[in-house]
Amino acid sequence: MTATVSETTTLNAPVDVRFTPAGTPLAVRYDGRVWAVAADPVHWFARDSWWDTRRTAPVGAGNVVDVEHWRVQVRLGSSASALRTFELRRDPLSKQWLLQSITDN
């Protein structure tokens, strides 16, 4: 058996994410292309290390420590292109999604 190593690229690039009415990612626009979600996404939250960033927030701003993540397997449009894994992140108090990393499967 031969082991393969997947290659990961770290980016932190702004992306547009289209969601289903149920709130799961449907497609990601990155680098002028639309990548369709091709498998069930994985969703989780992590805590921001606010003590390192020393971010301040206005009183009553709400949750300022939960970073939202989605891991989605995508392919270009409706093509049969190879799957890639995008890890998406949205920081507290931000509406902008970031493409944290890409892994070639």
N, C-alpha and C positions, 0 to 999 in steps of 0.2 A: 504494500500500500504506500502511495506517495502522498505526503502531506503538502498542502499548498498554503502559501502565505498570502493573505489578502492585503492589499495596499490601502492605507488610509491617508487622506489628505485633510489637514485641519485648515479651515477657512475663516469662520466667523463673518460670512458675507450676508448682507441683507437679501431676503427673498420674499416673494409674495406667495402665500399659501391659501388655496381655496378649500373650504370645508364643506362637508355634507350638512344637511339640516340637523343631523344628529350630533354634529360637532367633531367629526373625525376628518383628517386630511384626505382630500380627493386628488389634488394636484399641487405641484410646486413649480413656480416660475423662477428659473435660475439661469443666468448668463444668456438671456434672450430666448430660452427654450422652455417648453412646458413639459414637465416630467409627471406622468400619471402614476398614481399610487397603484401598485400591482399586487399587494398582499395586505393582510390585516396589520395595521400599525400598532406600535407599542407606545403607551403613554405613561409618563410618570412625572413626579415633581421632586426637586432637590432643593436644599436650603442654600441661599446665597451667603457667602462669608462676609457679611456686612461689616465685620470688625476689620477686614482687610481693605475693603473699598471705601469705608468711611462715608458711604452715601447718606444723605439726609433726605427726609421726606416731609412734606407738609403734614400738619396735624390732621388726622382723619383720612389720610390717603389710603388706608386699608392695608392689605397684606403687602409688605415690602421685602419679604425674605424668600418666598417660594418662586423658584425658577421652573418654568414649565418646559418639558421635553417631549418630543415625539421622535420615534425611530421608524422610518418608513422605507419600504423597498419600492423603488420606482424604475420606470423605463420611459424612454422618449415617446411621448404621445401614445398612439395606439399600436405602435410598432412591436416587432418581436425582438427588439434590441436586448442586450444583456441587462440583467438586473443590477442596480447599484443601491447601496444603502445610504440614505441621507439621515443625519441626526440634526434635528431642528431644535432651537432653543428660543425661548422668549423670557427676557429678564423681567423682574418685578417693575411695575410702573411703566412698562414699555408696550406699545402696540406692535412694534416691528419684530418680525421673526427673523432669526439668524440661522444660516446653514452653518452649523458648527463643524461638521465633518462629512466627508464622502468616503465610503469604503467600496471598492470594486469587489464584487462577489466572485 
